[in-house]
Structure formats: structure tokens, C-alpha cells
Amino acid sequence: MTTITVYHCSRLPFVAEICNKLNGKKNGDRWLTARPNKYNRNEAYILYWQYEDIEDAIKGVDGEDATDIVGVLKQNGKDRILRRVYCYIYLLTNTLEIYTGDNKAEEIAKSIGQLLGVEFIQIKLNSENLQKIYSQHSLELKQVMFKNIHGLMYEILRGRFLDDNEKFKQYLQSFPDCLRVISFRPKIRFLNGNQKYQVTINADRGTIKLSSNGIFKWRPRTEIRQLTFLVAATLGLLR
């Protein structure tokens, strides 16, 4: 799954200035490249580069596969690999999108913010925001997660068209502030007509996760930008 961590800033310079301040800037074994997005004049396309130890870089790989990969790479004299993280700054929403859901996102946001002289704050949503998103921008609500229900840390409900499910309605009425995660089929403009993939918005982490649905891993930037836009519009962040 692809995960995007979203940050917001109250003010940002123009795209040309963003790229001028970021492109080629180095910090030890980390550096940035940046250029205007040739498909959207309001967006800066940024790559964050960093060398990582092999063991750290493949933590998401299953145990035996990870051991095999590390062994092969070390046999070939490789102790570190170069990691690339995609980032976008979109001026219409004043958002920074970082294409990773791990703790590296916070480090990248801080580094970019310092170079630009601004502060990026990770977005947070409340239950009302999530309800507004799925009611206005969803073709089908498929999964939800409530927090602190009946003494449980988390309660997950799954099904088709959950917004019509009686148990979900009951939970929402009894615990209106406890809805923290929603998964749904988004109502956006798709480039290839495939509307089957699922989007998960985590209100606490400020992340948007795209399900591969067993068919694909990445989605076009045009589609992801629409997802960020609807979240930003819900939070009142549009310029």
C-alpha cells in the first residue's frame, strides 16, 4: 500500500522560490532535489534522498525474504542503499505531501520547513471531518475504526455501504467523537476509469493510504491531488 503523510503550512513562497531554496541542498548523507511540476504550475515536485543501512531499509519485507536480500547485497559489497522519498508541495492547499507513513516523514517535513523558513504541521481530523468526507466524497464506505469503545482500544467495523449499516449508525450515535479511521471508494475523477481501489484516512496520523487492490501499487498524481484537496477543503485549508 502507498501511504501519504500530509502536512499544512499557513504561508508558502511561490513554486519557483521553493525549488530554488530546496534543490541541491545537502545535510550529510541526505539531500533534496526540487523542480516545478510541469503538469501543474501550483505544485513543486521534491525528492528526498538518503543512504540507509540495508537492514533498516527493508524492515517491511517478510523475515526469510529480508534475510536473503541482505545476504545477497552484502555478498556484493553493499552495506547501504539509496532511498528516495517523493514529496509534493501544493500551493492551492498549502500542503506538503510526503509519500511515506513511517517516522521518516516528520524528519523530512522538518528539514524542508527549515530550508523554506516555515513550519509544517501534520494535519489532524476529528470525527465530524471524517463523516463529512465519506458522506460527500465516497462511492462506498467499506471500513471504519472507532477508538475507546466498550473498554476496547479500537473497534473495527467492515462491510459494504457501512453508512447504511444499523450497527455503524448506533455506534456513531452513541460515540459521535470516537470515529478515527475511514476506508472508502473515493468519488473523484479517475484517469483510467478504475474506481475499485480503497482509500483509508487516519484522522490521528494525518495519513492517506491507497489500497493496491492486488492490481497496482501507485496511483496517478492527479488522483492523489484530488484526495488531498478534499481533505484540505474539509479542514478549511484552501487558499
N, C-alpha and C positions, 0 to 999 in steps of 0.2 A: 504494500500500500504506500502511496505517496502522502506525506504529511506536510502541511504548510503551517508555520507558526506566524501569526500576524501581529505586527506592532503598529502603533499610531504615534504621530507627532503633530503638535499643534501648528507648526510652521516649517516649511521646507523651501530651500532655494530652487531656482529653475533647473531643469534637467541638465543643461549644458554645464552649469556650475557644479552640480552634484557629481557629474562624471569627471570634471576637471580636478575636484578635490579628492576623489577616490581612486582614480585609475593609476595603477602602478605603485600605490602606497604599500610599503612593506613594514612588517614588525617581526623580526626574527625569521622563522621558517613559515610565516604566514604573509600573504599578500592579496591585494584586490585588483581586479580589472573591472572597468566600467565603461559603458558606452550607451548612447541613446538607443532605445528600441526603435528600429527602423519601421516597425509596423504600427507604432503608437507614439506620437510626439510628446505625450504627457507621462512617459514612463522611461525609467533608467534600468538597464539590464546589467546586473552586477554578478561577478563570480568571486567567491571567496576560496582561496587556495591554501592548503595546509598539508605538510607532511605528517603522517601519523604512524605510530608503531603498528605492525601488521596485526597483532593480537587485538588492539583497540579498534582497528578499522573494520574487522569482520565479526564483531560481537553479535551481530544479528543473524549470523549463519549458524545452522544446526551443528551440534557438537562434533560428530565424526567428520563432516564436510569441512568444518573450520580447521580441525587438526590436519587434514590432508592438504588444505590450501596453504596453511602456514609452513608445513613441511616442504612443499614444492618450492615456494617462494624463497625460503631460507637456503635451500639447496642451490638456488640460482643467485645467492648473494644479496637477497633483498630483505632488509630488516624494516624498512619503512616504505609506505606507498603514498602517492599524492592524492589527496582527497579534494574534490571540487563540490561546492555547495552553491546552488542557484539562488539568487535573490533578485527582487524587483522592488523599486520604489515607484509608486503610482501617485501622481500629484492630485488627481481628482478626488482621491480619498485620503491623501496624506498618510498612506500606509507603507510599511516595509514588510514584504512577504519573504520569509526565509524557508527554503524547501528542505526542512528537516524538523523533526519533532523531538530531538534529543537535547541535552543540555548545551550543545554547541550553539544553538540558536541565540541564547542570551549573550554569549561571548561575541558572536558576530554582530548582533544589534548594538551592543555597547561600543564595539570597535568602529562601526560605521557612524554611529552617533557622535563619537568624539571627533572624528575627522570632519564631519559636517558642522560641528558646533551646536548640535541639537540633542534632545533626549527622546529616545523611542521608548514607549510604554506598551507592554503587552496588553492586548485587548482582553476585556472580561465582559461576559454577558450574564444577565440574570434570567430567571425563568420566563418572565414576560417577554424578553427579547427572543428567546427560543420559540415560544408559542407564536409570536408574530412571524418568525421566519418560516416555520412549517405551514402555517395557515395561509400565507401569501405566496410562498415560493416553492411549494412542494407538489409534486405529482402523486406521491405516495409516502406516507410516514411509515417506516418499517421497524424502527427500534428506538427505544428511549431508555434513559437511565435516571432514576431518582436517587437522591442521596439522603441518608438518615431516615429510613422508613421502617417502622416497627422494630427499632433497635438494630437494624442491619445497616452496615456502612453504605451498601449500594443495593438497589433493586432494579433489575433489568427486565423490561417487557419487550417481547418480539412478536411480530405478526404482520399481516397485510392490512394496510389502511388503519393504522392504530388510532388515528384521531376519531374513528367511529367505534372503537372498542370500549365496552362498558367499564372494564376494569381500569383502563387508562383514564377514562373520564372521572371515575371515582377517585383515583389517586390524585389527579390534578385538582379536583375539588377539595379533597381533604388535606393535601400538601401542596398548595399552589406555589410555594417558593423553593421546592426541592427538586425540580426538574433541572438536570445539569448537562445531559448529553442527548442529542437527537441524531438519528440516521434516517435519511430520506432520499428519494429520487428528485433531483432539482428541476425546477421549471425554468430552464434557461434556453438560450439558442445554441444548439449543438452543431458543430461543424460537419460531422459525418452522420447525423441522424440517429446515433445510438443513444438512447435515453435510459438504458438499463442500469447504468452504474450508480452506486450509492455514495452519498456524501455524509460524513459524520462531523458534526460541530461540537467541540468540547468547550463548554462555557467557562470552566475554571482555567483551562490551559491556554485558551485563545488559539486553538488549532482547528484547521480544516483538513480532514482526512478523506482521500479518494480511494474507494474500493476498486481493485483491479478487476473484480468480477470474473477472474480466471481467463480474461481475454487480453487485457492490456494493463500496463503499469502507469504510463504517463498520459496526461490529457493536454489538449492544445491550450496555449496561454490565454487565448480568447475566452475559453470556457472558465478557466480558473479565475480570470479577472472578473467575470460576472459574479462568481461566488463571493469573492472578496467585496465586490461592490454592494451586494445585497446585505452582507453583514454590516458594512460601514454605514449604509443607508439606515438600517435598523437602529444603529447606535447614534445616528445623527452626526456622522463624521464628515459628510460631504462638504466640499468647498463651495 
